Amino acid sequence: MSRARPFRLGKLLLACTALAGMTLGLAQADTLDKIKESGSVRIGYANETPFAYTALDGSVTGESPEIVRKVFERMGIEKIEPVLTEWGSLIPGLRAGRFDLIAAGMYITPERCKQVIFTDPQYQLPDTLLVKAGNPKNLHSYEDIAKSGAKLAIMAGTVNLAYARDGGISDDQILQVPDTAAQLQAVRSGRADAAVGTQLTMKGLAEKGGDSLEAIAEFKDDPAHTGYGALAFRPEDTALRDAINAELKGWLGSEEHLATVAPFGFDQSNVTDKTAAQLCAQ
């Protein structure tokens, strides 16, 4: 009997391993299958122009949602269900199953790659500063802010917080705010000397603020702070990620793609050949 037990235990372990593999395979295909069966997909977004935001008529638009619409139409799925959340809650919300993917222009970073999986990037964008008209403190980089002692408004949960700290900016110089509207208000009211974000977002805020109140000071030669945005998924949803990646391959950079994103300020210069694997490994 004692000799038989290890044999039976070994068979049991093999059976459990095989079952676990089957379960993982089912989990990977599960979300994609559910989307196909229901004909709808839930997207998480965080109200940041021009990446994903609620328009005046209540509809959700922006670079990422419009790409999602095009891609899923090609897959025969036409209903998009947007779920609004704060930026810092996007990854927790995805992992908790509140939505099927993040469509918010999220940058691919090694830290995020530990929590979610990404498609290859849809765009590349440099960081940009939002300052008062005339840029009175002559700010053009994170290092300039660090040296001057200026106050910087950063949207909580974005990669800019790490960039700022890496650039020598102390925590008492950093004002973390929940969204871009709060960044604009911080600069406008003088609570912050500058705000930082993507080129298109900061330009959009400058336009809202008016020429007499805000101006854009683009970073000096700063390729280290170029961001690459993509769609994000739960780690187990590789089947869904791979299906969308297959649709994006060859479509990104096409006339249809560029026409889709042009209303949001994107053009051929934002197209990149970087891959998620390369960016996750940095």
N, C-alpha and C positions, 0 to 999 in steps of 0.2 A: 504493500500500500504506500509506504513512504517513498518508494522509487517512482511510483505512478504519479504522485502529486505534482512534482516538477514538470512532468510531461504535460499533464492537463493544464497546469498554470501557464506553461509556455503556449499551448494552443489557445488558451483564453486571451493571453496578451496579444497574440497575433490577430485573433478575431477582433479584439477591441481596437487595435491599431488600424485594421482594415476598415472598421466601422467609422472610426474618427476621420479617416481619409475620405470616405464616402460623404460623411456629414459636412466636411470642409468644402468638398466639391459642390454639394448642394447649396451651401451657404453662399458660395461665390456666384452661383448662377441665380440664386433666389431673387435678389432685388431686380435684376434684369428681367427675369421671367414675370415678376409681379407687375412691372411697368408695362411690359408687352401685353399682359392679360387685361390690365385696367385701362390701357390706352392713355395713361397720364403719368407725369413725373413731378415730384415735389422738389423745389429748389430753395435753398437757404440763401438769403442775401441780407445786406446790412445798410442799405440806403446811402450809398456813396456814388455821387456823380463823378464820372460818366460810366462807372463799371456796372452798377446795378442799383436802381432807385425807383421810388414810386413817383409816377408822373402826376400832373395836376388832375387828370381824369381818373386817377385811382389805379391805372394799369401799371404793371412793373416792366421796366425797360432798361436799357443800358447795354454795354458791349457784351457782357457775359450772358444775360438772359436771351438776347437776340441770337447769339451763337447757339445757345441751347435749343432755341426754337427751330433754327435751321437744321441742326444736326438730328434732332428727334423727328422732325418732319421726314427727313431722309430715311429714318428707321420706321416710319409709319405711325409715329406717336405724335398727336397734335395738341393734347391738353397739358398745359404747364400750370402747376399749382405753386405760387410763390409763398414763402414763409419768411416774414420779416423778423430779424433779431439783431441785437447789438453785435458789433464786430467780434468782440472777445468771446461771444457765446456761439459763434459759428461752428467751430470744431467740436465743442461739447455737445451742441445740438445735433450735429451730424452723427456723432458716435452714439447718442441716445436714441437715434431713429426718428427725430422730428422731421427730417427731410431726407431725400435720397442722395443729394449731392450739393456741394457748395458752388454757387454761380455768382461770385462776388468780386472777381478779379484778384483772387488771393495769390500772393507771391509764393513761389516754391522756395522753401528754405530747408536746410538739413534738419533743423529742429522740428518743423512741421511734418517732414517726411517720416518722423518717428511715430506720428499720430494718425496720419491720413496718407492716401496715395493720390497721385496727380496724373492728369493727362500731360502730354508735352505742352509747353507754354504756347498761349495764343498771342502773346505780345511781349515786347520789352519796353520799359520806360525808365528814364532817369528820375531821381529824386529832384524836388524843386522846393524852394523856400517861398513862403508868402510873407511879405513885409509891408510896412507902411510906405506910402508913395515917396519915392526918392531914396528909399532904402537908407534912412538916416544913420544907422549904425554900420553901414557898409558890410553886410553879412552875405557871404557867398559860399559858405561851407560849414560843416559841423565844427571844424577846427576854429573858424572865425567866431562862432557862437561861444565855444569853450573859452577862448582867450578874452572875449569882450565881457563875459559875465552876463550876456543877454539871456532872457527867458524864452524858452521854446515850447510851443504847444504841440503835443503829439497825440494822435488818436490811439487810445488804449488798445493793446493787442496787436499793433502793427510792428513790422520789422524795424521801423524807424527808432524805436526805443533802444534796441541793441546797437543800431548804427550810431545813435547819439552818444551812448555811453562809450562805445569804442573810439569815438572821436574826441573823447576827453571832457564831455559835458557832464557836470555833476548833477546828482539827483535834485538838488535844490534849485537848479536852473530849469528843470523839466516840469511842465504842467501837463498832466495826462487828462484828456477829455474824452467823452464818449463818442463823438462823431465830428464830421467836418464842419457842421454848422457851429458847433462850439469852438472849433479852431478859429473860424472867421470872427466870431464874437470876441475871442480872447485877444486877437491882434487889433481888432477895431477899438476895443475898450482900453487897450494898453496893459491888460493883464499879462500879455506875452509880447515880446518884441518880434517874434516870427512864429510861423507854423511850418511844418514840413509834411510832405506827402508826395504823391506822384505828380508828374508834370501836368497832366490833364486836369487832375483834381484841383491843384492849386491855381491853375489858370482860370478854372471855372469859378473858384471862390473870389479871385481878384475881380472878375467881371461883375459878380454879384455885389462886391463891396464898393465898386465905383472907382474911377481913376484917381479921384482926389484922396481916397482913403487907403487903398492898398496897391501894391505893385508886386510884380514877380521878380525875384532875383534867382536865376537858375544857378545851380551849383557850378563851380569851376570844374575843370577836367577831373571827373570823379567817377570813372567806370565801375569802381567797386560798389557804388550805390545805384546800380541799374537793377531794376526789379523785373522778374519774369512771372507773369500771371497765368493761371490755369484753373481748370475745374478740379475739385477735390472730392474724394470718396472715402468711405469706410475701408479699412485695410482688407476686409474679407470680400469686398465687391470688385475683385479684379476682372470678372467677366463683364461687368457694366463699364468699368474704366476702359478695358481693351476694346469693347465695341465702339465706344465714343472716339477713342484714339484712332481707330480704323477709319471712321467717317471724317475725322479732322485731317488725316494724312492726305496731302494732295489738294485738300479744299482750302486750307489756310494759305493766304496769299493769292487766291484766285480772284477773278473779277467779282464774283458773287460775294465772296467773303469781304473784300475791301468795300464793296457797296453797302454791305450790312453794317460795318463798323464805322464808316465815314461820318454818319451823323453825330457820332460821339467823339470825334476828333482824332481817330486813328487812321493811319495810312500805311503805305508800303514800308516806311522807315521803322515802323513798330513790329514788323514781321521778323521772326528769329528762327534760326535752325537749331537752337539749343534743345536738348532733350531733358525730360524730368530726371532721368537717371544721372545725367551729368550734374545737374543742379543739386540733386539730393546728396551727391558724393563730395561736394565742395567742402 
